[in-house]
């Protein structure tokens, strides 16, 4: 039983750190994709305004 607890105690911290890293990276990637989407929408609006101003 002692060996099992040692194995468990030595594997849980890396797993938790890995999950934390995964969550942070997922948040960054999702934020980046949302930012790109909003930027594309703004750019499309600006292009439409520019096209409307052309004679």
PDB file of N, CA, C, O and CB in Angstrom:
ATOM      1  N   UNK A   1       0.829  -1.197   0.000  1.00  0.00           N
ATOM      2  CA  UNK A   1       0.000   0.000   0.000  1.00  0.00           C
ATOM      3  C   UNK A   1       0.868   1.253   0.000  1.00  0.00           C
ATOM      4  O   UNK A   1       0.514   2.264  -0.608  1.00  0.00           O
ATOM      5  CB  UNK A   1      -0.940   0.002   1.211  1.00  0.00           C
ATOM      6  N   UNK A   2       2.007   1.179   0.687  1.00  0.00           N
ATOM      7  CA  UNK A   2       2.921   2.322   0.724  1.00  0.00           C
ATOM      8  C   UNK A   2       3.419   2.679  -0.671  1.00  0.00           C
ATOM      9  O   UNK A   2       3.495   3.852  -1.037  1.00  0.00           O
ATOM     10  CB  UNK A   2       4.108   2.025   1.641  1.00  0.00           C
ATOM     11  N   UNK A   3       3.759   1.643  -1.448  1.00  0.00           N
ATOM     12  CA  UNK A   3       4.256   1.866  -2.805  1.00  0.00           C
ATOM     13  C   UNK A   3       3.180   2.533  -3.663  1.00  0.00           C
ATOM     14  O   UNK A   3       3.467   3.449  -4.433  1.00  0.00           O
ATOM     15  CB  UNK A   3       4.705   0.533  -3.446  1.00  0.00           C
ATOM     16  N   UNK A   4       1.960   2.071  -3.524  1.00  0.00           N
ATOM     17  CA  UNK A   4       0.853   2.649  -4.287  1.00  0.00           C
ATOM     18  C   UNK A   4       0.681   4.133  -3.972  1.00  0.00           C
ATOM     19  O   UNK A   4       0.488   4.939  -4.883  1.00  0.00           O
ATOM     20  CB  UNK A   4      -0.450   1.895  -3.991  1.00  0.00           C
ATOM     21  N   UNK A   5       0.749   4.497  -2.709  1.00  0.00           N
ATOM     22  CA  UNK A   5       0.602   5.903  -2.317  1.00  0.00           C
ATOM     23  C   UNK A   5       1.771   6.746  -2.820  1.00  0.00           C
ATOM     24  O   UNK A   5       1.587   7.907  -3.185  1.00  0.00           O
ATOM     25  CB  UNK A   5       0.490   6.022  -0.793  1.00  0.00           C
ATOM     26  N   UNK A   6       2.969   6.171  -2.840  1.00  0.00           N
ATOM     27  CA  UNK A   6       4.125   6.898  -3.370  1.00  0.00           C
ATOM     28  C   UNK A   6       3.968   7.138  -4.865  1.00  0.00           C
ATOM     29  O   UNK A   6       4.247   8.228  -5.365  1.00  0.00           O
ATOM     30  CB  UNK A   6       5.426   6.126  -3.090  1.00  0.00           C
ATOM     31  N   UNK A   7       3.519   6.110  -5.568  1.00  0.00           N
ATOM     32  CA  UNK A   7       3.295   6.253  -7.011  1.00  0.00           C
ATOM     33  C   UNK A   7       2.213   7.289  -7.266  1.00  0.00           C
ATOM     34  O   UNK A   7       2.366   8.154  -8.129  1.00  0.00           O
ATOM     35  CB  UNK A   7       2.904   4.897  -7.647  1.00  0.00           C
ATOM     36  N   UNK A   8       1.141   7.205  -6.533  1.00  0.00           N
ATOM     37  CA  UNK A   8       0.048   8.163  -6.676  1.00  0.00           C
ATOM     38  C   UNK A   8       0.515   9.577  -6.351  1.00  0.00           C
ATOM     39  O   UNK A   8       0.189  10.522  -7.069  1.00  0.00           O
ATOM     40  CB  UNK A   8      -1.124   7.774  -5.772  1.00  0.00           C
ATOM     41  N   UNK A   9       1.268   9.719  -5.283  1.00  0.00           N
ATOM     42  CA  UNK A   9       1.763  11.034  -4.880  1.00  0.00           C
ATOM     43  C   UNK A   9       2.760  11.624  -5.854  1.00  0.00           C
ATOM     44  O   UNK A   9       2.887  12.845  -5.946  1.00  0.00           O
ATOM     45  CB  UNK A   9       2.390  10.947  -3.532  1.00  0.00           C
ATOM     46  N   UNK A  10       3.469  10.778  -6.583  1.00  0.00           N
ATOM     47  CA  UNK A  10       4.451  11.306  -7.528  1.00  0.00           C
ATOM     48  C   UNK A  10       3.860  11.547  -8.912  1.00  0.00           C
ATOM     49  O   UNK A  10       4.466  12.260  -9.712  1.00  0.00           O
ATOM     50  CB  UNK A  10       5.622  10.358  -7.635  1.00  0.00           C
ATOM     51  N   UNK A  11       2.713  10.985  -9.216  1.00  0.00           N
ATOM     52  CA  UNK A  11       2.116  11.197 -10.537  1.00  0.00           C
ATOM     53  C   UNK A  11       1.033  12.269 -10.549  1.00  0.00           C
ATOM     54  O   UNK A  11       0.779  12.871 -11.592  1.00  0.00           O
ATOM     55  CB  UNK A  11       1.539   9.907 -11.042  1.00  0.00           C
ATOM     56  N   UNK A  12       0.402  12.516  -9.435  1.00  0.00           N
ATOM     57  CA  UNK A  12      -0.675  13.514  -9.411  1.00  0.00           C
ATOM     58  C   UNK A  12      -0.170  14.932  -9.702  1.00  0.00           C
ATOM     59  O   UNK A  12      -0.797  15.617 -10.511  1.00  0.00           O
ATOM     60  CB  UNK A  12      -1.371  13.491  -8.056  1.00  0.00           C
ATOM     61  N   UNK A  13       0.915  15.413  -9.101  1.00  0.00           N
ATOM     62  CA  UNK A  13       1.361  16.783  -9.402  1.00  0.00           C
ATOM     63  C   UNK A  13       1.674  17.041 -10.881  1.00  0.00           C
ATOM     64  O   UNK A  13       1.242  18.067 -11.405  1.00  0.00           O
ATOM     65  CB  UNK A  13       2.580  17.092  -8.591  1.00  0.00           C
ATOM     66  N   UNK A  14       2.408  16.154 -11.583  1.00  0.00           N
ATOM     67  CA  UNK A  14       2.635  16.416 -13.007  1.00  0.00           C
ATOM     68  C   UNK A  14       1.345  16.413 -13.824  1.00  0.00           C
ATOM     69  O   UNK A  14       1.200  17.181 -14.776  1.00  0.00           O
ATOM     70  CB  UNK A  14       3.590  15.387 -13.570  1.00  0.00           C
ATOM     71  N   UNK A  15       0.419  15.550 -13.447  1.00  0.00           N
ATOM     72  CA  UNK A  15      -0.861  15.518 -14.161  1.00  0.00           C
ATOM     73  C   UNK A  15      -1.609  16.834 -13.952  1.00  0.00           C
ATOM     74  O   UNK A  15      -2.164  17.387 -14.901  1.00  0.00           O
ATOM     75  CB  UNK A  15      -1.727  14.321 -13.684  1.00  0.00           C
ATOM     76  N   UNK A  16      -1.628  17.332 -12.732  1.00  0.00           N
ATOM     77  CA  UNK A  16      -2.317  18.598 -12.454  1.00  0.00           C
ATOM     78  C   UNK A  16      -1.642  19.767 -13.170  1.00  0.00           C
ATOM     79  O   UNK A  16      -2.323  20.642 -13.704  1.00  0.00           O
ATOM     80  CB  UNK A  16      -2.355  18.862 -10.941  1.00  0.00           C
ATOM     81  N   UNK A  17      -0.314  19.787 -13.184  1.00  0.00           N
ATOM     82  CA  UNK A  17       0.404  20.846 -13.898  1.00  0.00           C
ATOM     83  C   UNK A  17       0.121  20.752 -15.397  1.00  0.00           C
ATOM     84  O   UNK A  17      -0.049  21.773 -16.064  1.00  0.00           O
ATOM     85  CB  UNK A  17       1.930  20.752 -13.629  1.00  0.00           C
ATOM     86  N   UNK A  18       0.072  19.536 -15.923  1.00  0.00           N
ATOM     87  CA  UNK A  18      -0.258  19.343 -17.336  1.00  0.00           C
ATOM     88  C   UNK A  18      -1.655  19.837 -17.663  1.00  0.00           C
ATOM     89  O   UNK A  18      -1.865  20.473 -18.695  1.00  0.00           O
ATOM     90  CB  UNK A  18      -0.135  17.879 -17.709  1.00  0.00           C
ATOM     91  N   UNK A  19      -2.604  19.550 -16.797  1.00  0.00           N
ATOM     92  CA  UNK A  19      -3.972  20.029 -17.015  1.00  0.00           C
ATOM     93  C   UNK A  19      -4.052  21.552 -16.939  1.00  0.00           C
ATOM     94  O   UNK A  19      -4.770  22.181 -17.716  1.00  0.00           O
ATOM     95  CB  UNK A  19      -4.920  19.406 -15.989  1.00  0.00           C
ATOM     96  N   UNK A  20      -3.323  22.130 -16.013  1.00  0.00           N
ATOM     97  CA  UNK A  20      -3.288  23.585 -15.902  1.00  0.00           C
ATOM     98  C   UNK A  20      -2.688  24.206 -17.165  1.00  0.00           C
ATOM     99  O   UNK A  20      -3.221  25.182 -17.694  1.00  0.00           O
ATOM    100  CB  UNK A  20      -2.480  24.012 -14.660  1.00  0.00           C
ATOM    101  N   UNK A  21      -1.585  23.640 -17.644  1.00  0.00           N
ATOM    102  CA  UNK A  21      -0.955  24.124 -18.876  1.00  0.00           C
ATOM    103  C   UNK A  21      -1.915  24.006 -20.053  1.00  0.00           C
ATOM    104  O   UNK A  21      -2.033  24.930 -20.859  1.00  0.00           O
ATOM    105  CB  UNK A  21       0.339  23.341 -19.167  1.00  0.00           C
ATOM    106  N   UNK A  22      -2.607  22.860 -20.154  1.00  0.00           N
ATOM    107  CA  UNK A  22      -3.552  22.650 -21.244  1.00  0.00           C
ATOM    108  C   UNK A  22      -4.676  23.686 -21.192  1.00  0.00           C
ATOM    109  O   UNK A  22      -5.059  24.238 -22.224  1.00  0.00           O
ATOM    110  CB  UNK A  22      -4.134  21.227 -21.182  1.00  0.00           C
ATOM    111  N   UNK A  23      -5.205  23.952 -19.996  1.00  0.00           N
ATOM    112  CA  UNK A  23      -6.293  24.912 -19.857  1.00  0.00           C
ATOM    113  C   UNK A  23      -5.844  26.321 -20.254  1.00  0.00           C
ATOM    114  O   UNK A  23      -6.575  27.040 -20.935  1.00  0.00           O
ATOM    115  CB  UNK A  23      -6.817  24.911 -18.419  1.00  0.00           C
ATOM    116  N   UNK A  24      -4.647  26.708 -19.828  1.00  0.00           N
ATOM    117  CA  UNK A  24      -4.130  28.041 -20.167  1.00  0.00           C
ATOM    118  C   UNK A  24      -3.919  28.158 -21.676  1.00  0.00           C
ATOM    119  O   UNK A  24      -4.313  29.160 -22.272  1.00  0.00           O
ATOM    120  CB  UNK A  24      -2.802  28.323 -19.414  1.00  0.00           C
ATOM    121  N   UNK A  25      -3.313  27.167 -22.295  1.00  0.00           N
ATOM    122  CA  UNK A  25      -3.077  27.208 -23.740  1.00  0.00           C
ATOM    123  C   UNK A  25      -4.397  27.224 -24.509  1.00  0.00           C
ATOM    124  O   UNK A  25      -4.523  27.938 -25.505  1.00  0.00           O
ATOM    125  CB  UNK A  25      -2.226  26.006 -24.178  1.00  0.00           C
ATOM    126  N   UNK A  26      -5.375  26.448 -24.059  1.00  0.00           N
ATOM    127  CA  UNK A  26      -6.688  26.430 -24.708  1.00  0.00           C
ATOM    128  C   UNK A  26      -7.337  27.808 -24.635  1.00  0.00           C
ATOM    129  O   UNK A  26      -7.937  28.268 -25.606  1.00  0.00           O
ATOM    130  CB  UNK A  26      -7.603  25.372 -24.056  1.00  0.00           C
ATOM    131  N   UNK A  27      -7.217  28.459 -23.491  1.00  0.00           N
ATOM    132  CA  UNK A  27      -7.786  29.798 -23.326  1.00  0.00           C
ATOM    133  C   UNK A  27      -7.108  30.798 -24.251  1.00  0.00           C
ATOM    134  O   UNK A  27      -7.774  31.634 -24.862  1.00  0.00           O
ATOM    135  CB  UNK A  27      -7.658  30.259 -21.870  1.00  0.00           C
ATOM    136  N   UNK A  28      -5.800  30.718 -24.355  1.00  0.00           N
ATOM    137  CA  UNK A  28      -5.057  31.626 -25.231  1.00  0.00           C
ATOM    138  C   UNK A  28      -5.453  31.409 -26.682  1.00  0.00           C
ATOM    139  O   UNK A  28      -5.681  32.375 -27.411  1.00  0.00           O
ATOM    140  CB  UNK A  28      -3.544  31.429 -25.060  1.00  0.00           C
ATOM    141  N   UNK A  29      -5.539  30.164 -27.107  1.00  0.00           N
ATOM    142  CA  UNK A  29      -5.882  29.869 -28.501  1.00  0.00           C
ATOM    143  C   UNK A  29      -7.308  30.300 -28.812  1.00  0.00           C
ATOM    144  O   UNK A  29      -7.569  30.850 -29.881  1.00  0.00           O
ATOM    145  CB  UNK A  29      -5.709  28.372 -28.793  1.00  0.00           C
ATOM    146  N   UNK A  30      -8.223  30.058 -27.898  1.00  0.00           N
ATOM    147  CA  UNK A  30      -9.609  30.494 -28.126  1.00  0.00           C
ATOM    148  C   UNK A  30      -9.713  32.016 -28.171  1.00  0.00           C
ATOM    149  O   UNK A  30     -10.450  32.560 -28.993  1.00  0.00           O
ATOM    150  CB  UNK A  30     -10.531  29.941 -27.027  1.00  0.00           C
ATOM    151  N   UNK A  31      -8.995  32.696 -27.310  1.00  0.00           N
ATOM    152  CA  UNK A  31      -9.018  34.161 -27.315  1.00  0.00           C
ATOM    153  C   UNK A  31      -8.455  34.684 -28.625  1.00  0.00           C
ATOM    154  O   UNK A  31      -8.972  35.653 -29.182  1.00  0.00           O
ATOM    155  CB  UNK A  31      -8.219  34.728 -26.122  1.00  0.00           C
ATOM    156  N   UNK A  32      -7.403  34.053 -29.119  1.00  0.00           N
ATOM    157  CA  UNK A  32      -6.800  34.477 -30.375  1.00  0.00           C
ATOM    158  C   UNK A  32      -7.769  34.276 -31.534  1.00  0.00           C
ATOM    159  O   UNK A  32      -7.884  35.146 -32.398  1.00  0.00           O
ATOM    160  CB  UNK A  32      -5.501  33.710 -30.631  1.00  0.00           C
ATOM    161  N   UNK A  33      -8.464  33.148 -31.565  1.00  0.00           N
ATOM    162  CA  UNK A  33      -9.391  32.906 -32.670  1.00  0.00           C
ATOM    163  C   UNK A  33     -10.571  33.872 -32.616  1.00  0.00           C
ATOM    164  O   UNK A  33     -11.050  34.321 -33.657  1.00  0.00           O
ATOM    165  CB  UNK A  33      -9.894  31.459 -32.638  1.00  0.00           C
ATOM    166  N   UNK A  34     -11.044  34.196 -31.409  1.00  0.00           N
ATOM    167  CA  UNK A  34     -12.132  35.174 -31.288  1.00  0.00           C
ATOM    168  C   UNK A  34     -11.664  36.553 -31.736  1.00  0.00           C
ATOM    169  O   UNK A  34     -12.400  37.284 -32.399  1.00  0.00           O
ATOM    170  CB  UNK A  34     -12.650  35.235 -29.835  1.00  0.00           C
ATOM    171  N   UNK A  35     -10.436  36.900 -31.370  1.00  0.00           N
ATOM    172  CA  UNK A  35      -9.893  38.198 -31.759  1.00  0.00           C
ATOM    173  C   UNK A  35      -9.764  38.286 -33.277  1.00  0.00           C
ATOM    174  O   UNK A  35     -10.081  39.319 -33.867  1.00  0.00           O
ATOM    175  CB  UNK A  35      -8.526  38.436 -31.089  1.00  0.00           C
ATOM    176  N   UNK A  36      -9.308  37.221 -33.905  1.00  0.00           N
ATOM    177  CA  UNK A  36      -9.187  37.213 -35.371  1.00  0.00           C
ATOM    178  C   UNK A  36     -10.559  37.344 -36.034  1.00  0.00           C
ATOM    179  O   UNK A  36     -10.696  38.029 -37.048  1.00  0.00           O
ATOM    180  CB  UNK A  36      -8.491  35.919 -35.847  1.00  0.00           C
ATOM    181  N   UNK A  37     -11.568  36.691 -35.468  1.00  0.00           N
ATOM    182  CA  UNK A  37     -12.918  36.762 -36.027  1.00  0.00           C
ATOM    183  C   UNK A  37     -13.455  38.188 -35.947  1.00  0.00           C
ATOM    184  O   UNK A  37     -14.002  38.704 -36.922  1.00  0.00           O
ATOM    185  CB  UNK A  37     -13.864  35.794 -35.288  1.00  0.00           C
ATOM    186  N   UNK A  38     -13.299  38.820 -34.795  1.00  0.00           N
ATOM    187  CA  UNK A  38     -13.772  40.196 -34.617  1.00  0.00           C
ATOM    188  C   UNK A  38     -13.015  41.134 -35.546  1.00  0.00           C
ATOM    189  O   UNK A  38     -13.609  42.029 -36.148  1.00  0.00           O
ATOM    190  CB  UNK A  38     -13.609  40.648 -33.147  1.00  0.00           C
ATOM    191  N   UNK A  39     -11.709  40.934 -35.665  1.00  0.00           N
ATOM    192  CA  UNK A  39     -10.904  41.775 -36.550  1.00  0.00           C
ATOM    193  C   UNK A  39     -11.365  41.621 -37.998  1.00  0.00           C
ATOM    194  O   UNK A  39     -11.438  42.611 -38.726  1.00  0.00           O
ATOM    195  CB  UNK A  39      -9.410  41.418 -36.423  1.00  0.00           C
ATOM    196  N   UNK A  40     -11.675  40.406 -38.423  1.00  0.00           N
ATOM    197  CA  UNK A  40     -12.151  40.179 -39.787  1.00  0.00           C
ATOM    198  C   UNK A  40     -13.499  40.864 -40.016  1.00  0.00           C
ATOM    199  O   UNK A  40     -13.739  41.418 -41.089  1.00  0.00           O
ATOM    200  CB  UNK A  40     -12.268  38.672 -40.070  1.00  0.00           C
ATOM    201  N   UNK A  41     -14.375  40.828 -39.015  1.00  0.00           N
ATOM    202  CA  UNK A  41     -15.670  41.502 -39.150  1.00  0.00           C
ATOM    203  C   UNK A  41     -15.490  43.013 -39.272  1.00  0.00           C
ATOM    204  O   UNK A  41     -16.135  43.651 -40.104  1.00  0.00           O
ATOM    205  CB  UNK A  41     -16.574  41.176 -37.950  1.00  0.00           C
ATOM    206  N   UNK A  42     -14.623  43.578 -38.455  1.00  0.00           N
ATOM    207  CA  UNK A  42     -14.370  45.022 -38.512  1.00  0.00           C
ATOM    208  C   UNK A  42     -13.763  45.392 -39.856  1.00  0.00           C
ATOM    209  O   UNK A  42     -14.139  46.395 -40.461  1.00  0.00           O
ATOM    210  CB  UNK A  42     -13.436  45.464 -37.362  1.00  0.00           C
ATOM    211  N   UNK A  43     -12.824  44.577 -40.318  1.00  0.00           N
ATOM    212  CA  UNK A  43     -12.189  44.853 -41.604  1.00  0.00           C
ATOM    213  C   UNK A  43     -13.206  44.781 -42.739  1.00  0.00           C
ATOM    214  O   UNK A  43     -13.155  45.597 -43.659  1.00  0.00           O
ATOM    215  CB  UNK A  43     -11.041  43.867 -41.858  1.00  0.00           C
ATOM    216  N   UNK A  44     -14.123  43.826 -42.693  1.00  0.00           N
ATOM    217  CA  UNK A  44     -15.158  43.711 -43.722  1.00  0.00           C
ATOM    218  C   UNK A  44     -16.076  44.932 -43.700  1.00  0.00           C
ATOM    219  O   UNK A  44     -16.465  45.432 -44.756  1.00  0.00           O
ATOM    220  CB  UNK A  44     -15.979  42.423 -43.521  1.00  0.00           C
ATOM    221  N   UNK A  45     -16.423  45.410 -42.512  1.00  0.00           N
ATOM    222  CA  UNK A  45     -17.253  46.613 -42.414  1.00  0.00           C
ATOM    223  C   UNK A  45     -16.534  47.821 -43.000  1.00  0.00           C
ATOM    224  O   UNK A  45     -17.134  48.614 -43.725  1.00  0.00           O
ATOM    225  CB  UNK A  45     -17.634  46.885 -40.954  1.00  0.00           C
ATOM    226  N   UNK A  46     -15.263  47.958 -42.690  1.00  0.00           N
ATOM    227  CA  UNK A  46     -14.496  49.094 -43.209  1.00  0.00           C
ATOM    228  C   UNK A  46     -14.363  49.024 -44.723  1.00  0.00           C
ATOM    229  O   UNK A  46     -14.438  50.050 -45.398  1.00  0.00           O
ATOM    230  CB  UNK A  46     -13.108  49.139 -42.565  1.00  0.00           C
ATOM    231  N   UNK A  47     -14.168  47.835 -45.261  1.00  0.00           N
ATOM    232  CA  UNK A  47     -14.086  47.688 -46.721  1.00  0.00           C
ATOM    233  C   UNK A  47     -15.425  48.027 -47.373  1.00  0.00           C
ATOM    234  O   UNK A  47     -15.461  48.639 -48.440  1.00  0.00           O
ATOM    235  CB  UNK A  47     -13.658  46.251 -47.099  1.00  0.00           C
ATOM    236  N   UNK A  48     -16.524  47.629 -46.734  1.00  0.00           N
ATOM    237  CA  UNK A  48     -17.845  47.942 -47.274  1.00  0.00           C
ATOM    238  C   UNK A  48     -18.081  49.449 -47.261  1.00  0.00           C
ATOM    239  O   UNK A  48     -18.649  49.992 -48.209  1.00  0.00           O
ATOM    240  CB  UNK A  48     -18.944  47.220 -46.472  1.00  0.00           C
ATOM    241  N   UNK A  49     -17.655  50.130 -46.200  1.00  0.00           N
ATOM    242  CA  UNK A  49     -17.783  51.587 -46.146  1.00  0.00           C
ATOM    243  C   UNK A  49     -16.959  52.242 -47.237  1.00  0.00           C
ATOM    244  O   UNK A  49     -17.404  53.200 -47.869  1.00  0.00           O
ATOM    245  CB  UNK A  49     -17.355  52.115 -44.776  1.00  0.00           C
ATOM    246  N   UNK A  50     -15.764  51.732 -47.456  1.00  0.00           N
ATOM    247  CA  UNK A  50     -14.884  52.284 -48.480  1.00  0.00           C
ATOM    248  C   UNK A  50     -15.480  52.085 -49.870  1.00  0.00           C
ATOM    249  O   UNK A  50     -15.415  52.985 -50.707  1.00  0.00           O
ATOM    250  CB  UNK A  50     -13.496  51.637 -48.400  1.00  0.00           C
ATOM    251  N   UNK A  51     -16.056  50.918 -50.118  1.00  0.00           N
ATOM    252  CA  UNK A  51     -16.690  50.647 -51.408  1.00  0.00           C
ATOM    253  C   UNK A  51     -17.918  51.539 -51.611  1.00  0.00           C
ATOM    254  O   UNK A  51     -18.199  51.951 -52.737  1.00  0.00           O
ATOM    255  CB  UNK A  51     -17.089  49.161 -51.509  1.00  0.00           C
ATOM    256  N   UNK A  52     -18.641  51.837 -50.550  1.00  0.00           N
ATOM    257  CA  UNK A  52     -19.836  52.675 -50.654  1.00  0.00           C
ATOM    258  C   UNK A  52     -19.463  54.119 -50.975  1.00  0.00           C
ATOM    259  O   UNK A  52     -20.243  54.829 -51.610  1.00  0.00           O
ATOM    260  CB  UNK A  52     -20.647  52.617 -49.352  1.00  0.00           C
ATOM    261  N   UNK A  53     -18.295  54.559 -50.551  1.00  0.00           N
ATOM    262  CA  UNK A  53     -17.870  55.931 -50.802  1.00  0.00           C
ATOM    263  C   UNK A  53     -17.344  56.132 -52.216  1.00  0.00           C
ATOM    264  O   UNK A  53     -17.282  57.265 -52.692  1.00  0.00           O
ATOM    265  CB  UNK A  53     -16.811  56.328 -49.809  1.00  0.00           C
ATOM    266  N   UNK A  54     -16.967  55.059 -52.894  1.00  0.00           N
ATOM    267  CA  UNK A  54     -16.436  55.192 -54.255  1.00  0.00           C
ATOM    268  C   UNK A  54     -17.553  55.630 -55.199  1.00  0.00           C
ATOM    269  O   UNK A  54     -18.682  55.150 -55.106  1.00  0.00           O
ATOM    270  CB  UNK A  54     -15.804  53.854 -54.740  1.00  0.00           C
ATOM    271  N   UNK A  55     -17.224  56.547 -56.110  1.00  0.00           N
ATOM    272  CA  UNK A  55     -18.262  57.021 -57.054  1.00  0.00           C
ATOM    273  C   UNK A  55     -18.608  56.010 -58.119  1.00  0.00           C
ATOM    274  O   UNK A  55     -19.458  56.275 -58.970  1.00  0.00           O
ATOM    275  CB  UNK A  55     -17.815  58.290 -57.723  1.00  0.00           C
TER     276      UNK A  55
END
